[in-house]
Amino acid sequence: MKIGIFTEYFEHDKNSAGRHMSDLVRELSKSSETIDVFTLYKYANSSSFDDLNNVQIHSLNVDAKAKNKSLIKRFFIELSISFKALLVILRIRKHSYFDVLIWYSPTIFWAPIIKLLNFFKKAHKYLILRDIFPQWAVDLQVLKKNSLQHKVLRSFESLQYRTADVIAIQTEGNRSHFDNMPSISKKIRILRTWYDSNSLDINLPNIISEKIPKNKKVLLYAGNLGLAQDQELLLKIINKMQDQDEFVFLLVGLKDSDRNSVKNYSDIQGLKNLIILDSLDHKYMDALCKRCFLGIFSLDKRHTTHNIPGKFLQYISSGLPVFGLCGQGDIVNLINQKGFGRTYLGNKDDEAVEIIKDLSKDIENGIIDSKVLKRYIKEELSTKYAVRDIRQSITR
């Protein structure tokens, strides 16, 4: 099959979405005639896919700093992506080429180009839906429900649902979002978030390794820490644990705006138990996890949709127990049922601190087995299983 893949993030992005889509493309390439990847941001020409003759990567040359723009500016930037994609596709003469079209959302603005390409040539249209937007923005009061902005974004959300032949969601819990959309709900399939755990054994660069204390229990938080992740609660926990000398918090890969607010808080409170590092290349993340004691993720409890954070998968694939700050949902059930760590559903920093201390004792006593964590990824969330499920849906 000739496959066209449309994704906001790809190999050069140091986030879970970039890694997920890169791993998926590499696995798909093993059984596809050609794959053309269309991604937003412009980077250096070097690519980890140069060894694959059947994969071509096309950047739409959106400025990577667009990710940090205001919501209004980002709206107009993302509104233009289908037009930019069309220009690239016309230039390479592939407007009537693809058998399968796969697009990865959180961005809801790929639908116009998918619909147009399907006009030129009938293709199977497969939507991978990670974050359900704009619902999460309403949950977190970034958008007011039924405002003009919300209605405009809902129209684009609805367009991508109508355009897709299959809508792949992460968890059973997200089916409820489509309860009032009978014509859409029949398109729903479960595609569990995949993770390629076959990483290279690479040591951390010395400049990074030297910043990580060897005589403390390092509590790692990797990735974004903004509004959607309840930054305030985690910072209160860090502040509350200043007198716990055995622990130190390591925050890696914060966006510029989040990093600035965290540093401001740290300076005001005089935090001595906090280390902040820039984003790391994916190839170093396993080595970083091996230097840490516990992995932390955080989701704002106002979310009504369900999410399996990429950082959670990174942690358990490295055998790192997890502590989740989150509301009720599929991720809570998974952690509790599988014994991957603990979760806290409240908003009081002192209660969260006690759970961390109890979890620390469980880890020290060997109650949580790192081999079980690693085995779960390999046996249930392998990238090859995701590709199998996608191909079954395509050929159904």
Secondary structure as the mmCIF struct_conf table of DSSP 4:
data_model
#
loop_
_struct_conf.conf_type_id
_struct_conf.id
_struct_conf.beg_label_comp_id
_struct_conf.beg_label_asym_id
_struct_conf.beg_label_seq_id
_struct_conf.end_label_comp_id
_struct_conf.end_label_asym_id
_struct_conf.end_label_seq_id
STRN STRN1 LYS A 2 THR A 7
BEND BEND1 GLU A 8 GLU A 8
TURN_TY1_P TURN_TY1_P1 GLU A 11 HIS A 12
BEND BEND2 ASP A 13 ASP A 13
BEND BEND3 ASN A 15 ASN A 15
HELX_RH_AL_P HELX_RH_AL_P1 SER A 16 LEU A 28
HELX_RH_3T_P HELX_RH_3T_P1 SER A 29 SER A 31
BEND BEND4 GLU A 33 GLU A 33
STRN STRN2 THR A 34 TYR A 41
BEND BEND5 ASN A 45 ASN A 45
TURN_TY1_P TURN_TY1_P2 SER A 48 ASP A 51
TURN_TY1_P TURN_TY1_P3 ASN A 53 ASN A 54
STRN STRN3 VAL A 55 VAL A 62
HELX_RH_3T_P HELX_RH_3T_P2 ALA A 64 ASN A 68
BEND BEND6 LYS A 69 LYS A 69
HELX_RH_AL_P HELX_RH_AL_P2 LEU A 71 LEU A 79
TURN_TY1_P TURN_TY1_P4 SER A 80 SER A 80
HELX_RH_AL_P HELX_RH_AL_P3 ILE A 81 ARG A 91
TURN_TY1_P TURN_TY1_P5 ILE A 92 ARG A 93
TURN_TY1_P TURN_TY1_P6 HIS A 95 SER A 96
BEND BEND7 ASP A 99 ASP A 99
STRN STRN4 VAL A 100 SER A 105
BEND BEND8 PRO A 106 PRO A 106
HELX_RH_AL_P HELX_RH_AL_P4 ALA A 111 PHE A 120
BEND BEND9 LYS A 121 LYS A 121
STRN STRN5 HIS A 124 LEU A 129
BEND BEND10 ASP A 131 ASP A 131
TURN_TY1_P TURN_TY1_P7 PHE A 133 PRO A 134
HELX_RH_AL_P HELX_RH_AL_P5 GLN A 135 ASP A 139
TURN_TY1_P TURN_TY1_P8 LEU A 140 GLN A 141
BEND BEND11 VAL A 142 LEU A 143
TURN_TY1_P TURN_TY1_P9 LYS A 145 ASN A 146
BEND BEND12 SER A 147 SER A 147
HELX_RH_AL_P HELX_RH_AL_P6 LEU A 148 THR A 163
BEND BEND13 ASP A 165 ASP A 165
STRN STRN6 VAL A 166 ILE A 169
BEND BEND14 GLN A 170 GLN A 170
HELX_RH_3T_P HELX_RH_3T_P3 GLU A 172 PHE A 178
TURN_TY1_P TURN_TY1_P10 ASP A 179 ASN A 180
HELX_RH_AL_P HELX_RH_AL_P7 PRO A 182 SER A 185
TURN_TY1_P TURN_TY1_P11 LYS A 186 LYS A 187
STRN STRN7 ILE A 188 ILE A 190
HELX_LH_PP_P HELX_LH_PP_P1 ARG A 192 TRP A 194
HELX_LH_PP_P HELX_LH_PP_P2 ASN A 203 PRO A 205
HELX_RH_AL_P HELX_RH_AL_P8 ASN A 206 SER A 209
TURN_TY1_P TURN_TY1_P12 GLU A 210 LYS A 211
BEND BEND15 ILE A 212 ILE A 212
BEND BEND16 LYS A 214 LYS A 216
STRN STRN8 LYS A 217 ALA A 222
BEND BEND17 GLY A 223 GLY A 223
BEND BEND18 GLY A 226 GLY A 226
HELX_RH_3T_P HELX_RH_3T_P4 LEU A 227 GLN A 229
TURN_TY1_P TURN_TY1_P13 ASP A 230 ASP A 230
HELX_RH_AL_P HELX_RH_AL_P9 GLN A 231 LYS A 240
TURN_TY1_P TURN_TY1_P14 MET A 241 ASP A 243
TURN_TY1_P TURN_TY1_P15 ASP A 245 GLU A 246
STRN STRN9 PHE A 247 VAL A 252
BEND BEND19 GLY A 253 GLY A 253
HELX_RH_AL_P HELX_RH_AL_P10 ASP A 256 GLN A 269
TURN_TY1_P TURN_TY1_P16 GLY A 270 GLY A 270
BEND BEND20 LYS A 272 ASN A 273
STRN STRN10 LEU A 274 LEU A 277
HELX_RH_AL_P HELX_RH_AL_P11 HIS A 282 LYS A 290
TURN_TY1_P TURN_TY1_P17 ARG A 291 ARG A 291
BEND BEND21 PHE A 293 PHE A 293
STRN STRN11 LEU A 294 SER A 298
TURN_TY1_P TURN_TY1_P18 LYS A 301 ARG A 302
BEND BEND22 THR A 305 THR A 305
HELX_RH_AL_P HELX_RH_AL_P12 GLY A 310 SER A 317
TURN_TY1_P TURN_TY1_P19 SER A 318 GLY A 319
STRN STRN12 VAL A 322 LEU A 325
BEND BEND23 GLN A 328 GLY A 329
HELX_RH_AL_P HELX_RH_AL_P13 ASP A 330 LYS A 338
TURN_TY1_P TURN_TY1_P20 GLY A 339 GLY A 339
STRN STRN13 GLY A 341 TYR A 344
BEND BEND24 GLY A 346 GLY A 346
HELX_RH_AL_P HELX_RH_AL_P14 ASP A 349 GLU A 364
TURN_TY1_P TURN_TY1_P21 ASN A 365 GLY A 366
BEND BEND25 ILE A 368 ILE A 368
HELX_RH_AL_P HELX_RH_AL_P15 SER A 370 GLU A 380
BEND BEND26 LEU A 381 LEU A 381
HELX_RH_AL_P HELX_RH_AL_P16 THR A 383 THR A 395
#
